[in-house]
Amino acid sequence: MYSAEFEYYRATSVAEAVELMRAHPGAKLLAGGHSLLPQMKLRVSQPAALVDISRAAELSGITLDGEMLRIGATTTHAALAASPVVSEHCAILSEAASLIGDQQVRNRGTIGGSLAHADPAADLPTVIVALGGTLTAASAAGPRDVLAGECFVDLFTTALTEGEVLTRVNVPAYGAGTGGAYAKHRHPASGYAVVGVAAIVTVSDGRCTRARLVVGGAQPNPVSASASEAALEGQPLNEATIAAAAAQVAQALPNPLSDHYASADYRRQLATVLARRALVTAAERAAER
Ligand SMILES: Cc1cc2nc3c(=O)[nH]c(=O)nc-3n(C[C@H](O)[C@H](O)[C@H](O)COP(=O)(O)OP(=O)(O)OC[C@H]3O[C@@H](n4cnc5c(N)ncnc54)[C@H](O)[C@@H]3O)c2cc1C
């Protein structure tokens, strides 16, 4: 299939991207094109104009700013996976990025495109929510920060408004005693997460002081397994406490997605198993820091 006709503009800066989006209502931003172009070829999406941000240098790159990692929106999954700064200060992010699709997909796909697209089967939304990250967006009205936990409102729907350009993703660097792990069950064809679970724990004096457990792929948006998190806090992290917490993950999934590959019950079961695996690995990594 060929896409419908569209105008093409290339932005070389955030300011230019914002201005082009303002001047062309209904335009779409083009990052790596890995989700947008297939949608256009299928005519699910027919934007009158594309604003290509893939060569705006200020939108790409990773910096450590005090205790925060700041990641430009067009930073590719491959760059995240290979970054020594990310593996040193927020290893769950490089782990998740390295599990996306295949090398070609990781070379083109971007963190901003993944978050803005909000595919329920994508890996990075789950991890960024678990990290308590924020998304910085720019528009003609100025910049604003959106909490990742409030950004993913439904299937393929975020709290970003039309014309807003996601410029940066901000996540806290791990502190002492913190470890994280991302465990996923890959769809055999695409590599997308049928279910993916992000676990981040902080341990002090042999007890868990903070636990974050977020499940993606099972519901329309990433969900926090709050009962499991509460069950771990104040406890030593061992086989028994982790198994008990993982057993409560299903409570967070009242209405799982269901399709020809994985039923709702199967997704619930996957979430429980992957939560246990992710927590065990996160606890081991926390003990090493
Ligand atoms: C074969 C294949 C396998 C894949 N496997 C996986 C996988 O295993 N796990 C996974 O998580 N993902 C997977 N993906 C998705 C891929 O990694 C990309 O993250 C995703 O397609 C987004 O693509 P993109 O960055 O090229 O954005 P685009 O396709 O360019 O854009 C996607 C959407 O986001 C909007 N957008 C882009 N950038 C911004 C921005 N800065 N601000 C606001 N809106 C923006 C666009 O307008 C568009 O609506 C796969 C993709 C393919 C094609």
The ligand as an SDF file (V2000), in Angstrom:
LIG
                    3D

 53 58  0  0  0  0  0  0  0  0999 V2000
    9.3390   -4.9700   13.3390 C   0  0  0  0  0  0  0  0  0  0  0  0
    9.2290   -4.1030   14.5450 C   0  0  0  0  0  0  0  0  0  0  0  0
    9.4410   -4.6730   15.7950 C   0  0  0  0  0  0  0  0  0  0  0  0
    9.3250   -3.8870   16.9430 C   0  0  0  0  0  0  0  0  0  0  0  0
    9.5310   -4.4750   18.1560 N   0  0  0  0  0  0  0  0  0  0  0  0
    9.3940   -3.7300   19.2780 C   0  0  0  0  0  0  0  0  0  0  0  0
    9.5940   -4.3070   20.5630 C   0  0  0  0  0  0  0  0  0  0  0  0
    9.9420   -5.4640   20.7270 O   0  0  0  0  0  0  0  0  0  0  0  0
    9.4060   -3.5090   21.6440 N   0  0  0  0  0  0  0  0  0  0  0  0
    9.0670   -2.1740   21.5250 C   0  0  0  0  0  0  0  0  0  0  0  0
    8.9140   -1.4940   22.5420 O   0  0  0  0  0  0  0  0  0  0  0  0
    8.8990   -1.5950   20.3230 N   0  0  0  0  0  0  0  0  0  0  0  0
    9.0570   -2.3370   19.2110 C   0  0  0  0  0  0  0  0  0  0  0  0
    8.9020   -1.7460   17.9960 N   0  0  0  0  0  0  0  0  0  0  0  0
    8.6000   -0.2880   17.9600 C   0  0  0  0  0  0  0  0  0  0  0  0
    9.8260    0.5640   17.6300 C   0  0  0  0  0  0  0  0  0  0  0  0
   10.8980    0.1810   18.4040 O   0  0  0  0  0  0  0  0  0  0  0  0
    9.6160    2.0830   17.8490 C   0  0  0  0  0  0  0  0  0  0  0  0
    9.8370    2.4410   19.1750 O   0  0  0  0  0  0  0  0  0  0  0  0
    8.2350    2.5300   17.5750 C   0  0  0  0  0  0  0  0  0  0  0  0
    7.7970    1.9830   16.3520 O   0  0  0  0  0  0  0  0  0  0  0  0
    8.2250    4.0710   17.4650 C   0  0  0  0  0  0  0  0  0  0  0  0
    8.8990    4.3320   16.2790 O   0  0  0  0  0  0  0  0  0  0  0  0
    9.6910    5.6520   15.9690 P   0  0  0  0  0  0  0  0  0  0  0  0
   10.5570    6.0370   17.0880 O   0  0  0  0  0  0  0  0  0  0  0  0
   10.3100    5.3850   14.6550 O   0  0  0  0  0  0  0  0  0  0  0  0
    8.5370    6.7620   15.8890 O   0  0  0  0  0  0  0  0  0  0  0  0
    7.6130    7.1790   14.6400 P   0  0  0  0  0  0  0  0  0  0  0  0
    7.1000    5.9720   13.9390 O   0  0  0  0  0  0  0  0  0  0  0  0
    8.3390    8.1840   13.8110 O   0  0  0  0  0  0  0  0  0  0  0  0
    6.4480    7.9090   15.4350 O   0  0  0  0  0  0  0  0  0  0  0  0
    5.4940    7.1770   16.1800 C   0  0  0  0  0  0  0  0  0  0  0  0
    4.4160    8.1370   16.7080 C   0  0  0  0  0  0  0  0  0  0  0  0
    4.9690    8.9840   17.7020 O   0  0  0  0  0  0  0  0  0  0  0  0
    4.8820   10.3550   17.3110 C   0  0  0  0  0  0  0  0  0  0  0  0
    6.1420   10.9740   17.7190 N   0  0  0  0  0  0  0  0  0  0  0  0
    7.3790   10.5630   17.3840 C   0  0  0  0  0  0  0  0  0  0  0  0
    8.2960   11.3140   18.0300 N   0  0  0  0  0  0  0  0  0  0  0  0
    7.6050   12.2070   18.7650 C   0  0  0  0  0  0  0  0  0  0  0  0
    7.9970   13.2650   19.6430 C   0  0  0  0  0  0  0  0  0  0  0  0
    9.2860   13.5490   19.8940 N   0  0  0  0  0  0  0  0  0  0  0  0
    7.0220   13.9910   20.2440 N   0  0  0  0  0  0  0  0  0  0  0  0
    5.7030   13.7230   20.0250 C   0  0  0  0  0  0  0  0  0  0  0  0
    5.2880   12.7390   19.2010 N   0  0  0  0  0  0  0  0  0  0  0  0
    6.2280   11.9970   18.5780 C   0  0  0  0  0  0  0  0  0  0  0  0
    4.6860   10.3360   15.7980 C   0  0  0  0  0  0  0  0  0  0  0  0
    4.0270   11.5010   15.3240 O   0  0  0  0  0  0  0  0  0  0  0  0
    3.8510    9.0840   15.6260 C   0  0  0  0  0  0  0  0  0  0  0  0
    2.5000    9.3490   15.9180 O   0  0  0  0  0  0  0  0  0  0  0  0
    9.0030   -2.4960   16.8260 C   0  0  0  0  0  0  0  0  0  0  0  0
    8.8070   -1.9220   15.5750 C   0  0  0  0  0  0  0  0  0  0  0  0
    8.9250   -2.7090   14.4370 C   0  0  0  0  0  0  0  0  0  0  0  0
    8.7170   -2.0490   13.0970 C   0  0  0  0  0  0  0  0  0  0  0  0
  1  2  1  0
  2  3  1  0
  2 52  2  0
  3  4  2  0
  4  5  1  0
  4 50  1  0
  5  6  2  0
  6  7  1  0
  6 13  1  0
  7  8  2  0
  7  9  1  0
  9 10  1  0
 10 11  2  0
 10 12  1  0
 12 13  2  0
 13 14  1  0
 14 15  1  0
 14 50  1  0
 15 16  1  0
 16 17  1  0
 16 18  1  0
 18 19  1  0
 18 20  1  0
 20 21  1  0
 20 22  1  0
 22 23  1  0
 23 24  1  0
 24 25  2  0
 24 26  1  0
 24 27  1  0
 27 28  1  0
 28 29  2  0
 28 30  1  0
 28 31  1  0
 31 32  1  0
 32 33  1  0
 33 34  1  0
 33 48  1  0
 34 35  1  0
 35 36  1  0
 35 46  1  0
 36 37  1  0
 36 45  1  0
 37 38  2  0
 38 39  1  0
 39 40  1  0
 39 45  2  0
 40 41  1  0
 40 42  2  0
 42 43  1  0
 43 44  2  0
 44 45  1  0
 46 47  1  0
 46 48  1  0
 48 49  1  0
 50 51  2  0
 51 52  1  0
 52 53  1  0
M  END
$$$$
